């Protein structure tokens, strides 16, 4: 006689467990609503910083934790971006250093991450012992103090020099540098055209020298055509960066400025046009008079897009143009 007993549906403990990968996703997403809330509270309770807030003063306060916060906000990708910037300047197999007496200017050098990479490249590729190859300038003394310690630890003090300086007024000789770099600094300069013309002035130019380079790395908000990952990057910049930066640094106004400055920075297309439409004054070195028929500009030969369109490297050469009159 058949049994009427039906086996009890007793699910195993294993079948009820949440898959490990799901747990990690839940844990990763858990803080996001709180960061959005924090972003909203910051914007509604703290006054917006002035436009020139990022020109130096804001970095004095956050300098000791700047590197740590940078790595956290960039998900530890920022050093790979800086490596790419240096590769664009140095060229294949260190082509830049095939010339003698190479000098490189690193503006907005901050804690000297890019300056150190340039210094290491100089030591690697220079045919003779590299001496005073890289000059790093920054308006924040506290940032430079951190950079100086890093340079000493890397044993690069004879290769890299750090000084307080303003990109808008460079106390440097004209036509004296083979290359210039600026990472995440140009958006903090209120008078961008003035700074770019100063860079143009100090870079080597003329018929006997045509290979000077300027490489500028900067953030921008990905546009609406950048796909899902670009949209996520835009949300990250607008909400996660200011709130997480404020929590990690204890300096909310500084990281509100970061998000605001990225939002207000020109699109890649607009920034290229700004660089190429410059009319920088050119001085005749022999007569020390202002040239009336020549002006300076840049020719942007490449824009490298990184991180789903939220980071660009603008690679340009300084050029001289003749003023055309009818």
Residue pairs with C-beta under 8 A, 6 or more apart in sequence:
18 26
32 240
35 239
35 240
35 243
35 244
36 239
36 243
38 243
38 246
38 247
39 238
39 239
39 240
39 242
39 243
42 242
42 243
42 246
42 252
42 256
43 242
43 256
46 252
46 253
46 256
47 253
48 256
48 260
49 58
49 253
49 254
49 256
49 257
49 260
51 190
52 190
53 253
53 254
53 257
54 187
54 188
54 257
54 258
54 261
55 139
55 166
55 188
55 189
55 190
56 138
56 139
56 140
56 166
57 140
58 251
58 253
58 254
58 257
59 66
59 110
59 138
59 139
59 140
59 142
59 143
59 254
60 140
60 141
60 142
60 143
61 142
61 251
61 254
62 69
62 249
62 251
62 254
63 111
63 140
63 142
63 143
63 145
63 146
64 142
64 146
65 248
65 249
66 110
66 111
66 143
66 146
67 111
67 113
67 146
68 248
69 245
69 248
69 249
70 78
71 78
71 79
72 244
72 248
73 240
73 241
73 244
73 245
74 81
77 307
79 113
81 183
81 217
81 306
81 307
81 311
81 313
82 113
82 114
82 117
82 183
82 217
83 117
84 304
84 306
84 313
85 114
85 181
85 183
85 215
85 217
85 313
86 114
86 117
86 118
86 121
86 181
88 213
88 215
88 302
88 304
88 313
88 315
89 96
89 104
89 118
89 179
89 181
89 213
89 215
90 96
90 97
90 118
90 121
90 125
93 125
94 121
94 124
94 125
94 126
96 102
96 104
96 125
96 178
96 179
96 213
97 121
97 122
97 125
97 126
97 127
99 178
99 211
102 122
102 126
102 133
102 178
102 179
103 132
103 133
103 135
103 176
103 177
103 178
104 118
104 122
104 133
104 134
104 135
104 177
104 178
104 179
104 180
104 181
105 134
105 135
105 137
105 172
105 177
105 179
105 180
105 181
105 199
105 202
106 112
106 114
106 115
106 118
106 134
106 135
106 136
106 137
106 180
106 181
106 182
107 137
107 138
107 165
107 167
107 180
107 181
107 182
107 185
107 195
107 199
108 137
108 138
108 167
108 182
108 183
108 184
108 185
108 186
108 188
109 115
109 136
109 137
109 138
109 143
109 144
109 147
109 162
110 138
110 140
110 143
110 147
110 183
110 184
110 185
111 143
111 146
111 147
111 150
112 136
112 144
112 146
112 147
112 148
112 150
112 151
112 160
112 162
113 150
113 183
114 136
114 181
114 183
115 134
115 136
115 147
115 151
115 160
115 162
116 150
116 151
116 154
116 156
116 160
118 133
118 134
118 160
118 181
119 130
119 133
119 134
119 151
119 154
119 156
119 159
119 160
120 154
120 156
122 130
122 133
122 134
122 159
123 130
123 156
123 159
126 133
130 158
130 159
131 158
131 159
132 158
132 159
132 161
133 159
133 160
134 159
134 160
134 161
135 160
135 161
135 162
135 163
135 172
135 177
136 144
136 147
136 160
136 161
136 162
136 163
137 162
137 163
137 164
137 165
137 166
137 167
137 170
138 144
138 147
138 162
138 164
138 165
139 164
139 165
139 166
140 164
141 164
144 162
144 163
144 164
147 162
148 162
151 157
151 160
151 162
165 171
167 182
167 185
167 186
167 189
167 195
167 198
167 199
168 189
168 191
168 194
168 195
168 198
169 198
170 198
170 199
170 201
170 202
172 202
173 202
174 201
174 202
174 283
174 285
175 201
175 202
175 203
175 204
175 205
175 206
175 209
175 285
176 202
176 204
177 202
177 203
177 204
177 212
178 203
178 204
178 211
178 212
178 213
179 203
179 212
179 213
179 214
179 215
180 199
180 202
180 203
180 213
180 214
180 215
181 214
181 215
181 216
181 217
182 199
182 214
182 215
182 216
182 217
183 216
183 217
183 218
184 217
184 218
184 219
185 218
186 192
186 195
186 196
186 216
186 218
187 218
187 219
187 261
187 262
187 264
187 265
188 261
189 195
192 274
193 274
193 278
196 274
196 275
196 278
196 280
196 298
197 278
197 280
197 281
197 296
199 214
199 318
200 278
200 280
200 296
200 297
200 298
200 318
201 280
201 296
203 212
203 214
203 318
204 212
204 318
205 212
205 296
205 318
205 319
205 320
206 320
210 317
211 317
212 317
212 318
213 315
213 316
213 317
214 298
214 314
214 315
214 316
214 317
214 318
215 313
215 314
215 315
215 316
216 313
216 314
216 316
217 311
217 312
217 313
217 314
218 265
218 271
218 311
218 312
218 314
219 237
219 262
219 265
219 310
219 311
220 262
220 265
220 266
220 267
220 268
220 271
220 309
220 310
220 311
220 312
221 234
221 237
221 238
221 262
221 263
221 310
222 230
222 231
222 233
222 234
222 308
222 309
222 310
223 230
223 267
223 309
224 231
226 233
226 234
226 308
226 309
227 308
229 308
230 308
230 309
230 310
232 308
233 307
233 308
233 309
233 310
234 310
237 259
237 262
237 263
237 310
238 259
238 263
241 255
241 258
241 259
241 262
242 252
242 255
242 256
242 258
242 259
243 255
244 255
245 251
245 254
245 255
245 258
246 252
246 254
246 255
246 256
249 255
265 271
266 274
268 303
268 305
268 312
268 314
271 312
271 314
272 300
272 303
272 314
275 297
275 298
275 300
275 314
275 316
276 297
276 298
276 299
276 300
277 297
278 295
278 296
278 297
278 298
279 295
279 296
279 297
280 295
280 296
280 297
281 290
281 291
281 295
281 296
282 290
282 291
282 294
282 295
282 296
282 320
283 289
283 290
283 291
284 290
284 291
292 323
293 322
293 323
294 320
294 321
294 322
294 323
295 320
295 321
295 323
296 318
296 319
296 320
296 321
297 318
297 319
297 320
297 321
298 316
298 317
298 318
298 319
299 316
299 317
299 319
300 314
300 315
300 316
301 315
301 316
301 317
302 313
302 314
302 315
303 312
303 313
303 314
303 315
304 312
304 313
304 315
305 311
305 312
306 312
306 313
